[in-house]
Amino acid sequence: MLDLVWLIPALPLAGFLLLVAFGRRLGEPGAGWVATLASAGSFLAAVVVFAGLVGEDHHHRSHVVTLFEWLPAGGFSVDLAFLADPLSITMALFVTGIGTLIHLYSIGYMHGDASFSKFFVYLNLFVFSMLMLVLGDNLLVTFLGWEGVGTCSYFLISFWFAKDENASAGKKAFVTNRVGDWGFMLAMFLAFATVGSLSYSTLAEEAPGMAPVTATAIALLLFVGACGKSAQLPLFVWLPDAMAGPTPVSALIHAATMVTSGVFLMTRVNPLLAQAYDWAPDVIAWVGVITALFAATIAVAQTDIKKVLAYSTVSQLGYMFLAVGTGAYVAAIFHMVTHAFFKALLFLGSGSVIHGMGDEQDMRRMGNLRKYMPVTAATFIVGWLAIAGVPPFAGFWSKDEILLYAFDANPVLWALGLVTALLTAFYMSRQVFMVFFGDERFREPAAVDAPVSGAVDDVEAGEQPEGEAAHATGDAEVHADADHGHAGHGHDPHESPWLMTLPLVVLAGLAIVGGGLNLPFTPDLHFLGHWLEPSLFGNEAHVDVETGTKVVLAVIAVAAGLAGIAGAAAVYLQRRIKPVEPELLANGWYYDSSITAFVGGPGRAAFQATADFDSQVVDGAVNGVGALVRGGGGGLRILQSGYLRGYALGLGVGVVVLLAYFLTRVSF
Amino acid sequence: MLAVAEVTPAWYLVLGALLFTAGAVGLLVRRNPLVMFMCVELMLNAVTLTFVTFSRMLQDVHGQTVVVFVLVVAAAEVVVGLGIIVALLRTQPTATADDLSILKG
């Protein structure tokens, strides 16, 4: 059964090729169903391989399935091979599982879009690339997937490329990721130079004998790549802008799967991190926790429903890196999975809201939507409780585990993580209260201080907030389809079709029970920890904390979460405290604009200097050689008079001179 | 005096040298392309004569072999050269070799 592992990426690839060839003819909704089936088949294949792995002996659950020799080059050879082990299959399961749900959702969400089939082409290509990334047996196959998901991310962010912002958001994501890819490539070169192989199993075998400095360099260079892909400081800037893409894309790529690939990569190379200097994991932990806190503070002041979730994703990814840095690999993967559940749920929920509101994304113009969209509201609230860390929802268990390991490693890390948890609860509650509770602000002619012009009822025709412009074309039909019992108010919010609410319900269920993957009560309940053991080579950190302390920590974490919710309720629900949303935070600490200022100012000058060097010095040398030859030729041209006699004379004189030379050399 | 004068190889060599000089000088001073062409032929034949002479002197047949090659080359050259000259004179019956200088790059 394990030999079937190739089927997992092959099915989305087949779906992709099929849609490239016939997508247009299949049209809507055929193309969407084909893509969904490809993804679902891939999920089934992953389940089969999972069952096969479970059937194996616990410590032999690592299989390399080689398809063919990909790059034979002398002593260097890379196979196109898949590694079926607990880590990769865990990833494959949730990538394909959530991917399928989001495919299904997209059929409803993309309804009426002019490029309906193209969307699913990209979506299937993305699933394929993501599976290559997680299933690859060596760094190069992973890199293939890594670049593939980056490309798909670019395509999908700028899916509605007719709008300038969308196109440039895609470019921003691509360029920022290239900075990270630079680190990834250097790490590969270094790994090959020291070990002579790129395969994970060889790296794991060789790692204990590796010089710590080499291991540190490889691990941290890979971390640079991970920072790019997983949107960590200082390379997180692309993710908030990536929200320009269709919302299912934000859910699939920019929340659940692609952005977690950095965490996956660092977990995959845990033997290198174990061999590296002690400060290397600390770097990762600190980058993670600072990113988590930084992004959480920004999320507090965002007004765009998707931007809040985007910064929240950056923040939660920071948590995962905090876990990786403190050696809590299981907690990192655990949080990755639970986060995938509830963040995909929140994004899809926000997509449903945007859809129902007629492409409105400004939370200041929503409110009391639970009356109009009961399913969306209920599932969104589940997601909110999960991310806020309220027991027994999924987020509580995974976040608590991360905080526990952080406490064991360094109480400062724990404290920062706790503040982040509080902020997370606060901004998520703020979002829920602003969107689903309170006054119905969407009927007001203009929002409090929103620069958006035109009445709310005109949003479809008037100015539209970023992102969802092209989508509006098909919205009228959705209105007709949707079952809304308030005829006469054609532009009132309405619940989304079942295709969109079904994935919400499933994900909500997962967000409730997801914590069951790894319960802390007894060692027997550490399902995920036990399952991942063979992939971690005993590098998982062991916490030395008494049960009493653990309980106290959990209580503090829950209290922080509840405090955040209570605070948000006081500010945004009961309006007892005036909201404080400083410009500084709304603008993301001016991080983005300072980068723009830097790159636009001194950076531009430096680029200009480089360009000048190129045009003056490098081109000067090249053109100089040309000019020299031209000048020389021009000079010599004078000799060519065109008079035959002149040439003949030259010949004659030449003969005489040569003869004279040779004759004088001969001694008489 | 004439009777005692014996024709030695040196005579042939001197004749060859004279013919060559005549050809070379003619090439340099004349402007009629046809005449210049004949001068070239003259120089070629002077060299041929010298080759044959040395071949006889040194009892070496290689000199005569070269002559055959020179004849072949000369024949080929005549074809091309005369072709060019005829073409030139057809368009410009009074053309001189100097007029060809318009062809320079």
Interface residues (C-beta under 8 A of the other chain):
Chain A: R637 Q640 S641 G642 Y643 L644 R645 A648 L649 G652
Chain B: A24 L27 L28 V29 R31 M36 A97 D98 L100 S101 I102 L103 K104 G105
